[in-house]
């Protein structure tokens, strides 16, 4: 059973692209299902933390 826990911000470890996707979990045996990066197609992604998002926002407006 797939459980959707809401929309989260993810960051690709390969290309550094930050994107939003549904945070899902497939149960005890499957574990978390990490979303695919829309830019490079990699599944090597992780949840972006608040400090990274803040830094990207500040750098955009400088």
C-alpha positions as CSV (number, residue, x, y, z in Angstrom):
1,X,0.0,0.0,0.0
2,X,1.4,3.4,-1.0
3,X,1.1,6.2,1.6
4,X,1.3,9.8,0.5
5,X,2.6,12.0,3.3
6,X,2.2,15.4,1.5
7,X,4.3,17.5,-0.8
8,X,7.9,18.1,0.1
9,X,10.9,19.7,-1.5
10,X,13.6,17.4,-2.7
11,X,17.2,17.9,-4.0
12,X,18.9,15.8,-6.6
13,X,22.3,14.5,-5.5
14,X,23.5,14.2,-9.1
15,X,22.7,17.6,-10.6
16,X,21.7,19.7,-7.5
17,X,18.2,20.6,-8.9
18,X,15.6,21.4,-6.3
19,X,12.0,20.4,-7.0
20,X,8.7,19.6,-5.2
21,X,7.2,16.1,-5.3
22,X,4.9,14.0,-3.2
23,X,6.6,12.3,-0.2
24,X,5.5,8.7,-0.4
25,X,6.1,5.6,1.6
26,X,5.5,2.0,0.3
27,X,5.2,0.3,3.7
28,X,7.6,-1.6,5.9
29,X,9.1,-3.8,3.2
30,X,9.4,-1.1,0.5
31,X,10.6,1.8,2.6
32,X,10.5,5.4,1.2
33,X,10.0,5.8,-2.5
34,X,12.3,8.6,-3.6
35,X,11.0,10.7,-6.6
36,X,12.8,11.0,-9.9
37,X,14.5,14.3,-10.7
38,X,12.7,16.1,-13.5
39,X,15.9,17.6,-14.8
40,X,18.3,14.7,-15.1
41,X,16.1,11.6,-14.4
42,X,18.1,10.4,-11.4
43,X,16.4,8.7,-8.4
44,X,19.4,9.6,-6.2
45,X,17.4,12.4,-4.4
46,X,16.9,13.4,-0.8
47,X,14.6,15.8,1.1
48,X,16.0,19.3,1.1
49,X,16.5,20.9,4.5
50,X,15.4,24.4,5.5
51,X,18.9,25.9,5.5
52,X,19.5,24.9,1.9
53,X,16.1,26.3,0.7
54,X,16.8,29.5,2.6
55,X,20.2,29.9,1.0
56,X,18.8,29.3,-2.5
57,X,16.1,31.9,-1.9
58,X,18.5,34.5,-0.7
59,X,21.0,33.9,-3.5
60,X,18.2,34.3,-6.1
61,X,17.3,37.8,-4.9
62,X,20.9,39.2,-4.6
